[in-house]
Amino acid sequence: MKELKLKVRGMHCHSCEMLVTDELGEINGVKSVKASHKDGLVIIQADDSVDESRIKAKIAQLGYEVV
C-alpha cells in the first residue's frame, strides 16, 4: 500500500472535492481519497500496483492541475 500526496490547483469548493474523490475512487486499486480545496491537496491510499501517472491524468481530465 502506498500513499500519494498531490498538490492540485483549480479546486475551489466542496463539489470539486466530491468530484475528484468519486472519480479517483473508481480507479482499480485506489482504496481511499481525501481531497481538500482549502489546502489544494489530494491524498490517495492505493495498492502498490496503481500507476501515479494514471491518477494525475484523471485529475487533469477533470479540469484540475497537478503541481
C-alpha positions in Angstrom: 0.0 0.0 0.0 1.2 3.5 -0.8 0.1 7.0 0.0 0.3 9.7 -2.6 0.0 13.4 -1.7 -0.6 15.6 -4.7 -0.9 19.4 -4.8 -3.8 20.2 -7.0 -4.7 23.6 -8.4 -8.2 24.5 -9.5 -10.4 23.0 -6.8 -12.5 25.8 -5.3 -15.4 24.2 -3.5 -16.8 21.2 -1.8 -18.3 20.0 -5.1 -14.8 19.9 -6.6 -13.6 17.8 -3.7 -16.5 15.4 -4.2 -15.9 15.1 -8.0 -12.2 14.3 -7.5 -12.9 11.9 -4.7 -15.6 10.0 -6.6 -13.7 9.8 -9.9 -10.3 8.7 -8.4 -12.1 6.2 -6.2 -13.3 4.4 -9.3 -9.7 3.5 -10.3 -8.9 -0.1 -9.6 -6.6 -0.4 -6.6 -7.4 3.0 -5.1 -8.6 2.4 -1.5 -9.3 5.9 -0.3 -9.2 9.5 -1.5 -9.3 12.7 0.6 -9.5 16.0 -1.3 -9.2 19.4 0.2 -9.9 22.5 -1.9 -8.7 24.7 1.0 -5.3 23.0 1.2 -5.1 22.3 -2.6 -4.3 18.7 -1.7 -5.4 15.3 -2.7 -4.3 12.3 -0.5 -4.7 8.9 -2.0 -4.2 5.4 -0.4 -3.7 2.8 -3.1 -2.2 -0.5 -3.9 1.4 -0.5 -5.0 0.3 -1.5 -8.5 -1.6 1.7 -9.1 0.3 4.0 -11.5 0.7 7.6 -10.3 0.6 8.9 -13.9 -2.9 7.4 -14.3 -4.1 9.3 -11.3 -2.6 12.5 -12.5 -4.1 12.0 -15.9 -7.6 11.5 -14.4 -7.2 14.7 -12.3 -6.2 16.6 -15.5 -9.1 15.1 -17.4 -11.4 16.6 -14.7 -10.0 20.0 -15.4 -7.6 20.4 -12.5 -3.8 20.8 -12.5 -1.3 18.7 -10.5 1.5 21.0 -9.5 
